Amino acid sequence: MIKVLYIKGVYGPIIRCDVCGERITNAGLAAVLRKTAMLAEGQESEVFHVHKGRCHDTMEGRLGGAPGWDEMTNHFLNLLLNAGSSPAKLREIQKIHDEVGEL
């Protein structure tokens, strides 16, 4: 689940695992699951953010069948691009992030 954290005068989005509730701090060790592996053209699905390993396995069990999943890094890059962001805009945001520090 995506939440907003307020710290050092800045609001910053964070991700909490939809299984254990702990913060996901390493996208390389996380995944995004959807309810089904295959979607029909134009179909949408809710997504779940989870740690790889036990949390991933637990969510697969909750969803039943064969849910689809993607690496979290790929998921968020595609999300930003689909929302009309650009590499230049991401560099601007990175500068602000570097000034404020890790939330």
C-alpha positions as CSV (number, residue, x, y, z in Angstrom):
1,M,0.0,0.0,0.0
2,I,1.2,3.5,-0.7
3,K,1.2,6.0,2.2
4,V,2.6,9.5,2.7
5,L,5.1,10.2,5.3
6,Y,5.8,13.8,6.6
7,I,9.3,14.4,7.8
8,K,11.7,17.3,7.7
9,G,9.0,19.6,6.3
10,V,8.4,17.4,3.3
11,Y,5.6,14.9,2.3
12,G,7.1,11.8,0.7
13,P,5.4,8.7,-0.5
14,I,6.4,5.4,1.0
15,I,5.4,1.8,0.3
16,R,4.2,-0.6,3.0
17,C,3.9,-4.3,2.3
18,D,0.2,-5.4,1.8
19,V,1.0,-8.6,3.8
20,C,3.2,-7.7,6.8
21,G,2.7,-3.9,6.9
22,E,6.4,-3.2,7.1
23,R,8.0,-0.5,4.9
24,I,9.5,-1.6,1.6
25,T,12.9,0.1,1.4
26,N,14.5,-1.9,-1.4
27,A,12.5,-2.2,-4.6
28,G,14.8,-4.9,-5.8
29,L,13.5,-7.1,-3.0
30,A,9.9,-6.4,-3.7
31,A,7.2,-7.3,-6.2
32,V,3.8,-6.1,-7.3
33,L,1.1,-8.7,-7.7
34,R,-2.2,-8.5,-9.6
35,K,-5.2,-10.8,-9.1
36,T,-4.7,-12.8,-12.3
37,A,-1.7,-13.6,-14.6
38,M,-3.6,-12.7,-17.8
39,L,-5.9,-9.7,-18.3
40,A,-8.2,-9.2,-21.2
41,E,-7.6,-6.2,-23.5
42,G,-8.6,-3.0,-21.6
43,Q,-9.1,-4.9,-18.3
44,E,-7.7,-3.5,-15.1
45,S,-6.7,-5.1,-11.8
46,E,-5.9,-4.0,-8.3
47,V,-2.3,-4.4,-7.4
48,F,-0.6,-5.5,-4.2
49,H,2.9,-4.4,-3.0
50,V,4.8,-7.1,-1.2
51,H,8.3,-8.2,-0.1
52,K,9.6,-11.1,-2.1
53,G,9.7,-14.4,-0.4
54,R,7.3,-15.2,2.4
55,C,5.1,-12.1,1.8
56,H,4.9,-12.8,-1.9
57,D,4.0,-16.4,-1.2
58,T,1.4,-15.4,1.3
59,M,-0.3,-13.0,-1.1
60,E,-0.3,-15.6,-3.9
61,G,-2.1,-17.9,-1.5
62,R,-4.7,-15.2,-0.6
63,L,-5.3,-14.4,-4.2
64,G,-5.6,-18.1,-5.2
65,G,-5.1,-19.4,-8.7
66,A,-2.2,-18.0,-10.6
67,P,-1.8,-14.3,-9.9
68,G,0.5,-12.2,-12.1
69,W,3.4,-10.3,-10.8
70,D,6.2,-7.9,-11.8
71,E,9.4,-6.7,-10.3
72,M,8.6,-3.5,-8.3
73,T,11.3,-1.5,-10.1
74,N,9.8,-2.3,-13.5
75,H,6.3,-1.6,-12.2
76,F,7.1,1.9,-10.9
77,L,9.2,2.9,-13.9
78,N,6.3,1.9,-16.2
79,L,3.8,3.7,-13.9
80,L,5.9,6.9,-14.1
81,L,6.2,6.7,-17.9
82,N,2.4,5.9,-18.2
83,A,1.6,9.0,-16.1
84,G,3.6,11.2,-18.5
85,S,6.8,11.6,-16.5
86,S,10.1,11.9,-18.3
87,P,13.8,11.1,-17.4
88,A,14.4,14.9,-17.2
89,K,11.6,15.3,-14.6
90,L,12.9,12.3,-12.6
91,R,16.3,14.0,-12.5
92,E,14.7,17.1,-11.1
93,I,12.9,15.1,-8.4
94,Q,16.2,13.3,-7.6
95,K,17.8,16.7,-6.9
96,I,15.1,17.6,-4.4
97,H,15.4,14.1,-2.8
98,D,19.1,14.5,-2.5
99,E,18.7,17.8,-0.7
100,V,16.1,16.6,1.7
101,G,17.6,13.2,2.3
102,E,16.1,9.8,2.7
103,L,12.5,9.9,4.2
